[in-house]
Amino acid sequence: MTDFFLRKTETRGAAFDATPEPEFPAVSPDASPGAAPLLSIDSPEAPRTAAPATSTVSVPFFSADSPVTVKPLRSGEPLAAVAELAAHAATKGPLTIGVFGKAGAGKSTALDRLCAGIEALAEGARKVGASSPFVSRLAIVRIDATRCEGEAATAIANEIHHALTSGGTGQTYAALATEAAHAVRDPALVARELNEKLADARLRLDVERRALQEFDGRRAKLAETILYETAGSRVDAYARSNRGRLEGRLRAFGFTGDPVSNYKDLVRDLAERPAASGRIGAFLHALWGFKGQSRLIVFAVLFLLLAWVFALTQTNGPAWLDWLNVNGGEKMAPITGWLSGNLGAVRSLRTLSIVAALACLALNVWRAVRFTMPVLRGVALLRADQEARSRDIAGLLALQTRRVETISGEADALARLAETAERRAATSGTHTVRAEMPFSEATSDVGARVAQDFTRALDRAMATAPSQAIPAPQRIIVALDSLDDVPPARRLDLVEAARRLLASPGFVTVLAADPETLESAGVRVDKTVQIPVRIEGSQADAGQWLLDLIDAPKATAPLALDASRSRLDEPLDPKETALLATLAPLAGNSPRAIKRFANLYRLARISGEDRAAVALMLAMTVGGTAAERAGLKQALNNPGSTLTAGPNDERLAWALSAVTGQTGSALDVRSARAAQALAESYSLNA
């Protein structure tokens, strides 16, 4: 299969569960943990203070127009709630999130923060386990619109394919991407290609296994290799530098031929024995097992026997002489006379015999020591060489073992894919004609159709992943950035292609753009985007932006995301439900508007602001006219502690009355202002 990619795209590992419509998760309190929703960030980030006067800060020489440092999400900000929504296991897709703002407002930075929050939740879910309400396996695909080449649908499909196979965050879903790509091609051709790759993998596996066996054999005969095949080893150098001395000693012990070879044979034999017992055994064998040594021992024994005879003669000599004198007659008289006169010399002969026996033994031991010591030295040198070479061979063995395991795993995966492809080819018929080219090489119409088949195949594979052997994410997040930087026609093509390709339960789409540029290009933003998040700055943020650009000390530690629970799972109480139903006519008169109102309220209610005020401001933001929104802003600027509508703001007056009737108290202006700022963060309108 030809590579489906044009370019590398960053992928962050994680997962997904697919469902049909872009809604929030159900939030009944008795919902099972595995099917429940999202993330939570529990402590607000303390404001960063300027560096003390005594501190030294480094102002950058030049600050490029690029995203600033990505800070952790704060629990009350809209991006945190949206991150929970995107990572929640019960979120129903397809879902499209819009990160909206003017040029230079920080949309790319906000997109980075959102992706980082989603990724952190997935990582936390992997640690928490099945009780986490978030998906633990997801893939984040970042796409830069300015770098997409070719037909829009094929470009997006290429980016997804490349991201899944590259495994940028350590998780790779290459097998899933390959299987999905095969699903859009001629199954017979795919089966043939896979079988060819399988045959090649098995040949490579056989070669690598033989290499592994060779390394293992080299380790087994390492001593012989060092002794006989490695020139310049320590043993070889010692033997050759002492050749003359070794030759004399070996010949004295009956060794003929090449002294170096004989010496190495002795070293090998001794090295094969256990260390302590081997040395003792070698020394004892040197005492009697070689030429000349046994003769010295025999001489020592004979001299000892002779000394014993002399000692016996010295002790019993007088008695023997008396017996000879009595029984020997005159013939023995000269002999007995001489013996009587020389009995004292017998003592000296006894002493000389003992000295001779000890001299033979000493010479035997000395010869054994002179013979054994070079051999023991050679064994020590051999073991030093073995230790050094063993480390090298162990490293080679470990590397080769990993290569064998890798290729074996590859062959097993190819075998499974080939088997699946053969079954698919057998059931699809012989006249099936499908695209046989990568997305980027297809014609416009064929490429778009193949790309859509590819994403649908991915969605099917993700939906059935628990029953398959191929690893798959539970959800794929596709983040499309830099849309404002491409021509309007290209902008429209990319957004429409993403809407068509990713209209499946397994996908969440994130668009970072200025909604006005999307509208001017012909994109129906209100129809395309279910969850808008507006990124707007104010003069109050200027100091914070400056600190982001300067190497200032951090005032707070990074916040941790809580993947063990989701604030979106908190159920609506009856009063909230009644208030939402009362305000629904203000939010709109179409199912889409009401659904948007309900979804946005479920996100905004976890911010900590007054929920009645949040519901009212969201209803006005979603369904109010421009004149009504202007009247609301004027009412928020009026003095007084209670929010009141102007004389011409009939629907606002009715809504305020409805809130008072439901809650029993009028809205506080301060709470209303905070709720209005939050509602504007979820607004499609500038």
C-alpha positions as CSV (number, residue, x, y, z in Angstrom):
1,M,0.0,0.0,0.0
2,T,1.4,3.4,-1.0
3,D,1.9,5.9,1.8
4,F,-1.3,8.0,2.3
5,F,0.6,11.0,3.6
6,L,1.8,14.2,2.3
7,R,3.2,15.6,5.5
8,K,3.8,14.8,9.1
9,T,1.1,15.9,11.5
10,E,1.4,15.9,15.3
11,T,-0.7,13.1,17.0
12,R,-1.5,12.9,20.7
13,G,-2.5,9.5,21.9
14,A,-6.0,8.8,23.3
15,A,-9.4,7.3,22.4
16,F,-13.1,7.5,21.5
17,D,-16.7,6.2,21.8
18,A,-19.0,7.1,18.9
19,T,-22.6,8.2,19.1
20,P,-24.8,9.8,16.5
21,E,-25.6,13.5,17.4
22,P,-23.5,16.4,18.7
23,E,-24.9,16.6,22.2
24,F,-23.7,16.7,25.8
25,P,-23.6,13.5,27.8
26,A,-26.6,12.5,29.7
27,V,-26.1,13.5,33.3
28,S,-28.4,11.3,35.3
29,P,-26.9,10.8,38.8
30,D,-27.2,7.0,38.6
31,A,-25.4,6.7,35.2
32,S,-22.6,4.1,35.2
33,P,-19.1,5.5,35.6
34,G,-17.9,4.1,32.3
35,A,-20.6,5.9,30.4
36,A,-20.5,9.2,32.2
37,P,-18.8,12.4,31.1
38,L,-15.7,14.6,31.7
39,L,-12.9,16.4,33.3
40,S,-12.4,18.8,36.2
41,I,-10.0,21.4,37.2
42,D,-10.4,22.1,40.9
43,S,-8.4,25.1,41.9
44,P,-8.4,28.5,40.2
45,E,-5.1,29.8,38.9
46,A,-3.7,32.6,41.1
47,P,-3.0,35.8,39.1
48,R,0.6,36.2,38.2
49,T,2.3,39.1,39.8
50,A,5.0,41.2,38.3
51,A,8.6,40.4,39.2
52,P,10.0,42.1,42.3
53,A,12.2,45.2,41.7
54,T,15.3,43.2,42.8
55,S,14.6,40.4,40.3
56,T,16.3,40.2,36.9
57,V,14.1,39.4,34.0
58,S,15.2,38.8,30.4
59,V,13.2,40.7,27.8
60,P,13.4,38.9,24.5
61,F,15.3,40.7,21.7
62,F,12.4,39.8,19.4
63,S,9.1,38.1,19.9
64,A,7.7,36.4,16.9
65,D,4.0,36.2,16.0
66,S,3.6,32.7,17.5
67,P,1.7,31.0,20.3
68,V,2.8,32.0,23.8
69,T,3.5,29.5,26.5
70,V,0.6,27.2,27.0
71,K,-0.7,27.6,30.5
72,P,-2.9,25.1,32.4
73,L,-6.6,25.4,32.1
74,R,-8.5,27.1,34.9
75,S,-11.6,25.4,36.3
76,G,-13.9,28.3,35.5
77,E,-12.9,29.1,32.0
78,P,-14.9,27.9,29.0
79,L,-12.0,25.9,27.5
80,A,-11.8,23.7,30.5
81,A,-15.5,22.8,30.2
82,V,-15.1,22.2,26.4
83,A,-12.1,19.9,27.1
84,E,-14.2,17.9,29.5
85,L,-16.9,17.7,26.8
86,A,-14.5,16.6,24.1
87,A,-12.9,13.9,26.2
88,H,-16.0,12.6,27.9
89,A,-16.9,9.0,27.2
90,A,-20.6,9.8,27.0
91,T,-20.4,12.7,24.6
92,K,-22.4,12.0,21.4
93,G,-20.8,12.8,18.1
94,P,-20.2,14.1,15.5
95,L,-19.3,17.2,17.4
96,T,-17.8,20.4,16.0
97,I,-16.2,23.0,18.3
98,G,-15.3,26.5,17.2
99,V,-12.4,28.4,18.8
100,F,-13.3,31.9,17.5
101,G,-11.6,35.2,17.7
102,K,-10.2,38.1,15.7
103,A,-6.8,38.0,14.0
104,G,-4.1,37.9,16.7
105,A,-6.5,37.1,19.5
106,G,-4.7,33.9,20.4
107,K,-6.7,31.3,18.7
108,S,-3.7,29.0,18.1
109,T,-2.7,29.3,21.7
110,A,-6.2,28.6,22.9
111,L,-6.3,25.6,20.6
112,D,-3.0,24.3,22.1
113,R,-4.5,24.7,25.6
114,L,-7.6,22.9,24.6
115,C,-5.7,20.0,23.1
116,A,-3.4,19.8,26.1
117,G,-6.4,19.7,28.4
118,I,-8.0,16.9,26.4
119,E,-4.8,15.0,26.3
120,A,-4.3,15.4,30.1
121,L,-7.8,14.0,30.7
122,A,-7.1,11.0,28.6
123,E,-3.8,10.4,30.4
124,G,-5.6,10.8,33.7
125,A,-8.3,8.3,32.6
126,R,-5.6,5.7,31.8
127,K,-4.3,6.1,35.4
128,V,-7.7,6.1,37.0
129,G,-9.0,3.1,35.1
130,A,-12.5,2.1,34.2
131,S,-14.1,4.3,36.8
132,S,-13.0,7.5,35.0
133,P,-15.8,9.2,33.0
134,F,-13.3,10.1,30.2
135,V,-11.9,8.1,27.3
136,S,-8.4,6.8,27.9
137,R,-7.4,6.3,24.3
138,L,-7.7,9.2,21.8
139,A,-5.7,10.6,19.0
140,I,-5.3,14.4,18.4
141,V,-4.6,15.4,14.8
142,R,-3.4,19.0,14.4
143,I,-3.9,20.3,10.8
144,D,-2.5,23.6,9.6
145,A,-4.7,24.8,6.8
146,T,-1.9,26.7,5.1
147,R,0.1,23.4,4.6
148,C,-2.8,21.3,3.2
149,E,-2.1,20.6,-0.4
150,G,-4.3,19.2,-3.1
151,E,-8.0,18.5,-2.9
152,A,-9.4,19.4,0.5
153,A,-10.9,16.0,1.4
154,T,-7.8,14.0,0.4
155,A,-5.5,16.5,2.2
156,I,-7.4,16.0,5.5
157,A,-7.5,12.2,5.0
158,N,-3.8,12.2,4.4
159,E,-3.2,14.2,7.6
160,I,-5.3,11.8,9.7
161,H,-3.6,8.7,8.1
162,H,-0.2,10.2,8.7
163,A,-1.0,11.2,12.3
164,L,-2.3,7.7,13.2
165,T,0.8,6.0,11.7
166,S,3.4,8.3,13.0
167,G,2.6,8.0,16.7
168,G,3.9,11.4,17.7
169,T,3.0,11.0,21.4
170,G,4.2,7.4,21.8
171,Q,0.9,5.8,20.8
172,T,0.6,4.7,17.3
173,Y,-2.5,3.3,15.5
174,A,-0.6,2.3,12.4
175,A,-2.4,-1.0,12.1
176,L,-5.8,0.7,12.4
177,A,-4.9,3.3,9.7
178,T,-3.5,0.6,7.4
179,E,-6.6,-1.6,7.9
180,A,-8.9,1.4,7.2
181,A,-6.9,2.3,4.1
182,H,-7.1,-1.2,2.8
183,A,-10.9,-1.1,3.2
184,V,-11.1,1.5,0.4
185,R,-9.0,-0.4,-2.1
186,D,-9.4,-3.5,-4.2
187,P,-9.4,-6.3,-1.7
188,A,-7.7,-8.8,-4.0
189,L,-4.9,-6.3,-4.6
190,V,-4.6,-5.6,-0.9
191,A,-4.5,-9.3,-0.1
192,R,-1.8,-9.9,-2.7
193,E,0.3,-7.0,-1.4
194,L,-0.1,-8.1,2.2
195,N,1.0,-11.6,1.4
196,E,4.0,-10.3,-0.4
197,K,4.9,-8.2,2.6
198,L,4.3,-11.2,4.9
199,A,6.6,-13.3,2.9
200,D,9.3,-10.6,3.0
201,A,8.9,-10.2,6.7
202,R,9.2,-13.9,7.3
203,L,12.4,-14.1,5.2
204,R,13.8,-11.2,7.2
205,L,12.8,-12.9,10.4
206,D,14.6,-16.1,9.4
207,V,17.7,-14.1,8.6
208,E,17.6,-12.3,11.9
209,R,17.0,-15.5,13.9
210,R,20.0,-17.1,12.3
211,A,22.0,-14.1,13.2
212,L,20.7,-14.4,16.8
213,Q,21.8,-18.0,16.9
214,E,25.2,-17.1,15.6
215,F,25.6,-14.5,18.4
216,D,24.5,-17.1,20.9
217,G,27.0,-19.6,19.5
218,R,29.7,-17.0,19.7
219,R,29.0,-16.5,23.3
220,A,29.1,-20.3,23.9
221,K,32.5,-20.7,22.3
222,L,33.9,-17.3,23.4
223,A,36.9,-18.9,25.2
224,E,38.0,-20.8,22.2
225,T,37.5,-17.7,20.0
226,I,39.7,-15.6,22.2
227,L,42.4,-18.3,22.5
228,Y,42.6,-19.5,19.0
229,E,41.0,-17.0,16.7
230,T,41.6,-13.6,18.2
231,A,45.0,-12.2,17.5
232,G,46.2,-9.6,20.0
233,S,44.2,-10.9,22.9
234,R,45.8,-10.7,26.4
235,V,46.4,-14.4,26.5
236,D,47.9,-14.5,23.1
237,A,50.1,-11.5,23.8
238,Y,51.3,-13.1,27.1
239,A,52.0,-16.4,25.4
240,R,54.0,-14.9,22.6
241,S,56.0,-12.5,24.8
242,N,57.0,-15.4,27.0
243,R,57.4,-18.0,24.3
244,G,60.9,-19.1,25.2
245,R,60.3,-19.5,28.9
246,L,57.0,-21.4,28.3
247,E,58.6,-23.6,25.7
248,G,61.3,-24.8,28.2
249,R,58.9,-25.5,30.9
250,L,56.5,-27.3,28.6
251,R,59.2,-29.5,27.2
252,A,60.4,-30.4,30.6
253,F,57.0,-31.8,31.2
254,G,56.9,-33.7,28.0
255,F,55.0,-31.3,25.7
256,T,56.3,-31.2,22.1
257,G,55.1,-29.0,19.2
258,D,54.1,-25.4,19.2
259,P,54.5,-24.1,22.7
260,V,51.9,-21.3,22.2
261,S,49.3,-23.8,21.1
262,N,50.1,-26.2,23.9
263,Y,50.0,-23.4,26.4
264,K,46.6,-22.2,25.2
265,D,45.3,-25.8,25.4
266,L,46.3,-25.9,29.0
267,V,44.6,-22.6,29.7
268,R,41.4,-23.7,28.0
269,D,41.3,-26.9,30.0
270,L,41.8,-25.2,33.3
271,A,39.4,-22.4,32.4
272,E,36.6,-24.9,31.9
273,R,36.9,-26.1,35.5
274,P,35.4,-24.4,38.6
275,A,37.7,-21.7,39.9
276,A,38.9,-23.0,43.3
277,S,38.7,-26.7,42.7
278,G,40.1,-26.3,39.2
279,R,43.3,-24.6,40.5
280,I,43.8,-27.2,43.2
281,G,43.2,-30.0,40.8
282,A,45.6,-28.5,38.2
283,F,48.3,-28.2,40.8
284,L,47.9,-31.7,42.1
285,H,47.9,-33.0,38.6
286,A,51.1,-31.1,37.9
287,L,52.7,-32.9,40.9
288,W,52.5,-36.4,39.3
289,G,50.7,-36.3,35.9
290,F,53.5,-35.0,33.6
291,K,56.9,-36.2,32.5
292,G,59.6,-36.4,35.2
293,Q,57.2,-35.7,38.1
294,S,56.2,-39.3,38.8
295,R,59.9,-40.3,38.7
296,L,60.8,-37.8,41.3
297,I,58.0,-39.1,43.5
298,V,59.3,-42.7,43.0
299,F,62.8,-41.6,44.0
300,A,61.5,-39.9,47.0
301,V,59.7,-43.1,48.0
302,L,62.8,-45.2,47.5
303,F,65.0,-42.9,49.5
304,L,62.4,-43.0,52.3
305,L,62.4,-46.8,52.2
306,L,66.2,-46.8,52.3
307,A,66.1,-44.4,55.3
308,W,63.8,-46.8,57.0
309,V,66.2,-49.7,56.4
310,F,69.0,-47.7,57.8
311,A,67.0,-46.7,60.8
312,L,66.1,-50.3,61.4
313,T,69.7,-51.4,61.0
314,Q,70.8,-48.7,63.5
315,T,68.2,-49.8,66.0
316,N,68.6,-53.6,65.8
317,G,72.3,-53.8,64.7
318,P,73.8,-55.1,68.0
319,A,71.4,-57.9,68.2
320,W,72.0,-58.9,64.6
321,L,75.8,-58.9,65.2
322,D,75.5,-61.1,68.3
323,W,73.4,-63.6,66.3
324,L,75.9,-63.6,63.4
325,N,78.9,-64.1,65.8
326,V,77.2,-67.1,67.4
327,N,75.9,-68.7,64.3
328,G,78.2,-67.4,61.6
329,G,81.4,-69.0,62.7
330,E,84.8,-67.9,61.8
331,K,83.8,-67.0,58.2
332,M,81.5,-64.2,59.4
333,A,83.9,-62.8,62.0
334,P,85.5,-60.3,59.6
335,I,82.2,-59.0,58.4
336,T,80.7,-58.7,61.9
337,G,83.8,-57.0,63.1
338,W,83.6,-54.4,60.3
339,L,79.9,-53.8,60.9
340,S,80.5,-53.4,64.6
341,G,83.1,-50.8,63.9
342,N,80.9,-48.8,61.3
343,L,77.4,-48.8,62.9
344,G,77.8,-45.1,63.4
345,A,77.9,-44.4,59.6
346,V,74.4,-46.0,59.3
347,R,72.9,-43.0,61.0
348,S,74.5,-40.7,58.5
349,L,73.3,-42.8,55.6
350,R,69.7,-42.6,57.1
351,T,69.9,-38.9,57.3
352,L,71.2,-38.6,53.7
353,S,68.4,-40.8,52.4
354,I,65.8,-38.6,54.1
355,V,67.4,-35.5,52.7
356,A,67.4,-37.0,49.2
357,A,63.7,-38.0,49.5
358,L,62.8,-34.4,50.6
359,A,64.9,-33.0,47.8
360,C,63.0,-35.1,45.3
361,L,59.7,-33.9,46.7
362,A,60.8,-30.3,46.8
363,L,62.0,-30.5,43.2
364,N,58.6,-32.0,42.2
365,V,56.7,-29.2,43.9
366,W,59.0,-26.5,42.5
367,R,58.6,-27.9,39.0
368,A,54.8,-28.1,39.5
369,V,54.6,-24.5,40.7
370,R,56.8,-23.3,37.8
371,F,54.5,-25.1,35.4
372,T,51.2,-24.1,37.0
373,M,51.7,-20.4,37.6
374,P,51.8,-19.4,33.9
375,V,48.7,-21.4,33.2
376,L,46.9,-19.7,36.1
377,R,48.1,-16.4,34.8
378,G,46.7,-17.3,31.4
379,V,43.3,-18.2,32.9
380,A,43.1,-14.9,34.6
381,L,43.9,-13.1,31.3
382,L,41.4,-15.2,29.5
383,R,38.6,-14.4,31.9
384,A,39.4,-10.7,31.7
385,D,39.1,-10.9,27.9
386,Q,35.9,-12.9,28.3
387,E,34.4,-10.4,30.6
388,A,35.1,-7.5,28.1
389,R,33.9,-9.5,25.1
390,S,30.8,-10.8,27.0
391,R,29.6,-7.3,27.5
392,D,29.9,-6.6,23.8
393,I,28.2,-9.8,22.8
394,A,25.4,-9.3,25.5
395,G,24.7,-5.9,23.9
396,L,24.6,-7.4,20.4
397,L,22.4,-10.3,21.7
398,A,20.0,-7.8,23.3
399,L,19.8,-5.7,20.1
400,Q,19.4,-8.7,17.9
401,T,16.7,-10.1,20.2
402,R,14.8,-6.9,20.0
403,R,15.1,-7.0,16.2
404,V,13.8,-10.5,16.1
405,E,10.9,-9.6,18.4
406,T,10.1,-6.5,16.3
407,I,10.1,-8.4,13.0
408,S,8.2,-11.3,14.6
409,G,5.5,-8.9,15.8
410,E,5.4,-7.3,12.4
411,A,5.0,-10.7,10.8
412,D,2.2,-11.6,13.2
413,A,0.4,-8.4,12.5
414,L,0.8,-8.8,8.7
415,A,-0.5,-12.4,9.0
416,R,-3.6,-11.2,10.7
417,L,-4.1,-8.4,8.1
418,A,-3.5,-10.8,5.2
419,E,-6.0,-13.3,6.6
420,T,-8.6,-10.5,7.0
421,A,-7.8,-9.2,3.5
422,E,-8.2,-12.7,2.0
423,R,-11.6,-13.1,3.7
424,R,-12.6,-9.7,2.4
425,A,-11.5,-10.6,-1.1
426,A,-13.3,-13.9,-1.0
427,T,-16.6,-12.2,-0.1
428,S,-16.4,-9.1,-2.3
429,G,-16.3,-10.8,-5.6
430,T,-13.8,-10.7,-8.4
431,H,-15.1,-7.7,-10.2
432,T,-14.8,-5.1,-7.4
433,V,-13.1,-2.0,-8.6
434,R,-11.9,0.5,-6.0
435,A,-9.2,3.2,-5.8
436,E,-5.7,1.7,-6.0
437,M,-3.9,4.9,-5.2
438,P,-3.1,7.1,-2.2
439,F,-5.5,9.9,-1.5
440,S,-3.1,12.5,-2.8
441,E,-2.9,10.9,-6.2
442,A,-6.6,10.4,-6.8
443,T,-8.6,12.7,-9.0
444,S,-10.8,15.2,-7.2
445,D,-14.1,13.2,-7.2
446,V,-12.5,9.8,-6.7
447,G,-10.1,11.1,-4.0
448,A,-12.9,12.7,-2.0
449,R,-14.9,9.5,-2.2
450,V,-12.0,7.4,-1.1
451,A,-11.1,9.8,1.7
452,Q,-14.7,9.6,3.0
453,D,-14.6,5.8,2.8
454,F,-11.4,5.9,4.8
455,T,-12.8,8.0,7.7
456,R,-15.9,5.9,7.8
457,A,-13.8,2.7,7.9
458,L,-11.9,4.3,10.8
459,D,-15.2,5.0,12.6
460,R,-16.4,1.5,12.1
461,A,-13.1,0.1,13.4
462,M,-13.2,2.3,16.5
463,A,-16.8,1.3,17.2
464,T,-15.8,-2.4,17.1
465,A,-12.3,-2.0,18.6
466,P,-13.0,-3.9,21.9
467,S,-13.8,-7.0,19.8
468,Q,-10.7,-6.6,17.5
469,A,-7.1,-7.4,18.0
470,I,-6.0,-4.1,16.3
471,P,-5.5,-1.3,18.8
472,A,-7.8,1.7,18.1
473,P,-8.6,5.0,19.8
474,Q,-12.0,5.6,21.3
475,R,-12.1,9.1,19.7
476,I,-10.2,11.1,17.2
477,I,-9.9,14.9,17.7
478,V,-9.2,16.7,14.5
479,A,-8.1,20.3,15.1
480,L,-8.0,22.6,12.0
481,D,-6.0,25.8,12.5
482,S,-4.9,28.8,10.4
483,L,-8.2,28.9,8.4
484,D,-8.0,32.7,8.3
485,D,-4.7,32.5,6.4
486,V,-6.0,30.7,3.3
487,P,-8.1,32.1,0.5
488,P,-11.9,32.2,1.0
489,A,-12.6,29.5,-1.5
490,R,-10.0,27.2,0.0
491,R,-11.4,28.0,3.5
492,L,-14.8,26.9,2.4
493,D,-13.5,23.7,0.8
494,L,-11.6,22.7,3.9
495,V,-14.5,23.3,6.3
496,E,-17.0,21.6,4.1
497,A,-14.6,18.7,3.5
498,A,-14.0,18.3,7.3
499,R,-17.8,18.4,7.9
500,R,-18.4,15.6,5.4
501,L,-15.4,13.5,6.3
502,L,-15.8,13.7,10.1
503,A,-19.6,13.4,10.3
504,S,-19.2,10.1,12.3
505,P,-19.6,9.4,16.0
506,G,-15.9,8.7,16.4
507,F,-14.7,12.2,15.5
508,V,-14.6,15.6,17.2
509,T,-13.7,18.5,15.0
510,V,-12.2,21.8,16.3
511,L,-12.1,24.8,14.0
512,A,-9.9,27.8,15.0
513,A,-10.9,30.8,12.9
514,D,-12.6,34.2,12.9
515,P,-16.3,33.5,12.4
516,E,-16.6,36.6,10.2
517,T,-14.0,35.2,7.7
518,L,-15.9,31.9,7.7
519,E,-19.2,33.6,7.0
520,S,-17.6,35.7,4.2
521,A,-16.3,32.5,2.6
522,G,-19.8,31.0,2.6
523,V,-19.6,28.8,5.7
524,R,-22.8,28.5,7.7
525,V,-21.2,28.9,11.1
526,D,-24.4,28.4,13.1
527,K,-25.1,25.2,11.2
528,T,-21.6,23.9,11.2
529,V,-20.5,24.6,14.8
530,Q,-22.3,23.2,17.8
531,I,-20.1,24.6,20.6
532,P,-18.5,28.0,20.0
533,V,-15.8,29.3,22.3
534,R,-14.9,33.0,21.7
535,I,-11.3,34.1,22.5
536,E,-11.4,37.8,23.2
537,G,-8.9,39.9,25.0
538,S,-9.3,43.2,26.9
539,Q,-7.1,46.0,28.1
540,A,-7.0,44.2,31.5
541,D,-5.2,41.3,29.9
542,A,-2.4,43.5,28.5
543,G,-0.2,43.1,31.6
544,Q,-0.6,39.3,31.6
545,W,0.3,39.1,27.9
546,L,3.5,41.1,28.6
547,L,4.4,38.7,31.5
548,D,3.9,35.8,29.1
549,L,6.6,37.3,26.8
550,I,9.1,38.0,29.6
551,D,10.9,35.3,31.6
552,A,9.0,36.2,34.8
553,P,8.8,33.9,37.8
554,K,5.7,31.8,37.9
555,A,3.3,32.7,40.7
556,T,1.5,29.3,40.8
557,A,2.3,25.7,40.2
558,P,0.6,24.0,37.2
559,L,-3.0,22.9,37.9
560,A,-3.9,19.2,37.7
561,L,-6.9,18.0,35.8
562,D,-9.1,15.6,37.7
563,A,-9.9,12.7,35.5
564,S,-11.7,10.7,38.2
565,R,-14.9,12.7,37.9
566,S,-16.6,15.2,35.6
567,R,-18.4,18.3,36.6
568,L,-20.7,17.8,33.6
569,D,-22.1,14.7,35.3
570,E,-23.8,16.9,37.9
571,P,-27.6,16.5,37.2
572,L,-29.9,19.4,36.7
573,D,-32.2,20.0,39.7
574,P,-35.9,20.5,39.1
575,K,-35.6,24.3,39.5
576,E,-32.9,24.5,36.8
577,T,-35.0,22.4,34.5
578,A,-38.1,24.6,35.1
579,L,-36.1,27.8,34.5
580,L,-34.6,26.4,31.3
581,A,-38.1,25.5,30.0
582,T,-39.3,28.9,30.9
583,L,-36.5,30.7,29.1
584,A,-36.5,28.3,26.0
585,P,-38.8,30.6,24.0
586,L,-36.3,33.4,24.4
587,A,-33.4,31.2,23.1
588,G,-35.2,30.4,19.8
589,N,-38.0,28.8,18.0
590,S,-36.1,26.0,16.3
591,P,-34.9,22.6,17.6
592,R,-31.3,23.6,16.7
593,A,-31.5,26.8,18.7
594,I,-33.0,25.0,21.7
595,K,-30.4,22.2,21.5
596,R,-27.6,24.8,21.4
597,F,-29.1,26.6,24.4
598,A,-29.3,23.4,26.4
599,N,-25.8,22.3,25.5
600,L,-24.2,25.6,26.2
601,Y,-26.0,25.9,29.5
602,R,-24.7,22.4,30.5
603,L,-21.2,23.7,29.8
604,A,-21.5,27.2,31.4
605,R,-23.2,26.1,34.6
606,I,-20.0,24.5,35.9
607,S,-18.2,27.8,35.9
608,G,-19.4,28.8,39.4
609,E,-21.4,31.8,38.3
610,D,-25.0,32.4,39.3
611,R,-26.9,29.7,37.3
612,A,-30.1,31.7,36.9
613,A,-28.1,34.6,35.5
614,V,-26.1,32.2,33.2
615,A,-29.3,30.7,31.9
616,L,-30.8,34.1,31.1
617,M,-27.7,35.5,29.4
618,L,-27.2,32.4,27.3
619,A,-30.8,32.5,26.2
620,M,-30.4,36.1,25.2
621,T,-27.1,35.3,23.5
622,V,-28.5,32.4,21.5
623,G,-31.9,33.8,20.6
624,G,-31.9,37.5,21.2
625,T,-31.9,40.0,18.4
626,A,-29.1,42.6,18.0
627,A,-31.4,45.3,19.4
628,E,-32.2,43.1,22.4
629,R,-28.6,42.3,23.1
630,A,-27.8,46.1,22.9
631,G,-30.6,46.7,25.4
632,L,-29.2,44.1,27.7
633,K,-25.8,45.7,27.6
634,Q,-27.4,49.1,28.5
635,A,-29.3,47.5,31.4
636,L,-26.1,46.0,32.7
637,N,-24.4,49.4,32.6
638,N,-27.3,51.1,34.5
639,P,-26.6,52.0,38.1
640,G,-28.3,50.1,40.9
641,S,-27.9,46.7,42.5
642,T,-30.8,44.9,40.7
643,L,-30.9,44.3,36.9
644,T,-33.9,46.0,35.3
645,A,-35.1,46.2,31.7
646,G,-35.6,49.4,29.7
647,P,-39.1,50.5,28.7
648,N,-38.7,49.1,25.2
649,D,-37.1,45.8,26.2
650,E,-40.2,43.7,26.5
651,R,-38.7,40.3,26.2
652,L,-35.9,41.1,28.6
653,A,-38.5,42.4,31.1
654,W,-40.5,39.2,30.6
655,A,-37.3,37.1,31.1
656,L,-36.3,38.9,34.2
657,S,-39.8,38.4,35.6
658,A,-39.6,34.7,34.8
659,V,-36.3,34.4,36.6
660,T,-37.6,36.2,39.6
661,G,-40.7,34.0,39.6
662,Q,-38.6,30.8,39.5
663,T,-35.9,31.8,41.9
664,G,-37.8,34.1,44.2
665,S,-35.4,37.0,44.0
666,A,-34.3,39.6,41.4
667,L,-31.1,39.2,39.5
668,D,-28.1,41.0,41.0
669,V,-26.3,43.3,38.5
670,R,-22.9,42.0,39.5
671,S,-23.9,38.4,39.0
672,A,-25.6,39.3,35.7
673,R,-22.4,41.0,34.4
674,A,-20.3,38.0,35.2
675,A,-22.9,35.7,33.6
676,Q,-23.0,38.0,30.5
677,A,-19.2,37.8,30.1
678,L,-19.4,34.0,30.3
679,A,-22.3,33.8,27.9
680,E,-20.3,36.0,25.4
681,S,-17.5,33.4,25.5
682,Y,-20.0,30.9,24.0
683,S,-21.4,33.3,21.5
684,L,-21.3,33.1,17.7
685,N,-21.9,36.8,17.6
686,A,-19.0,39.2,18.0
